[in-house]
Amino acid sequence: MIYLLALLLPPLALLLYGKVFQAIFNLLLYVLAWVVFIFSLFLGGSPGFVIWLVAALHAILVINNAKKDARAAAILAGRRLD
């Protein structure tokens, strides 16, 4: 479910996952994507969609990396170090 949210609203997904600095960077990308998209409506192109796609991909990769880190930490915490 978090991946769907990361696809639709990337900054919110990162904030909910606890990644504040990545969320701020992603919010800048997200706002830039909307601004470019609105201005490109008059030009006929869609570069705003590409920027939005980069923001969504960034959010998905950050969340996936955080999940992998948490899994690795859980595995390490469960092992006995003899």
N, C-alpha and C positions, 0 to 999 in steps of 0.2 A: 504494500500500500504506500510505503514511503517513496518507492520508485515512481509511482504514478503521480504523486504530489511533486516529486522532483522534476517530472516532465512538464507538468502544467504550471506550477509556481515554484521555480527553483530556489529563490531566496528563502521562502517560507519553510521549505523542506530542510534546508540547511540550518535554519534557526531552530526548528523543532528537534533536530538531531544534535544540537549543541555546538555547532561550528560557526561561531559568531563572525570571525574575520573573513572566512570564506563566504559567508552570507552577505557581508558588506560588499565584497568584491563582486559577487554574483548579482547583487542588487544594482550595482552600477552597470553591469552588462545588460541586465534585464530592462532597465530604464532606457539605456541607449538603444536597445533593440526596438522598443516601442516608439521612441522618437524617430528613429530612422524609418520604421515601418509606416508611420503616419505621414512623414514627408515623402516617402517613396510612392505613396498612393497616387500622387500627382504625376509621378514620372513613369509609372507603369512597371517598375521593377520590384523585387522583394529582397533587398539585402538585409532588411530587418529580421526576416525569418531566419537567415543564416546566423545572425548574431544571437537570436533567441535560441537557436539550436545549439550553439556553443555554450550558452549559459546552462541549458538543460543538461548537456553532456558533462559539463563541469560539476554540476550538482550530483549527478548520478555517480560519477567517478569518485567524488569525495565521500559520499555515503558508502559506496562499496568498499573503499579503502578503510573507512572507520569500522565497518563491520568485520573486515578481515583482521584489523588490529585487535579488536575486542575478542575475536575468536582465538587469536594467537595468545593473548594475555590469559584467557581462560584455560587454555591448554597448559601453558607454563605454570599457572597457579595450581593446577590439578596434579602436576607431577611432583614426585619426591626427588629432591636433589641429593643423591647419595654419593 
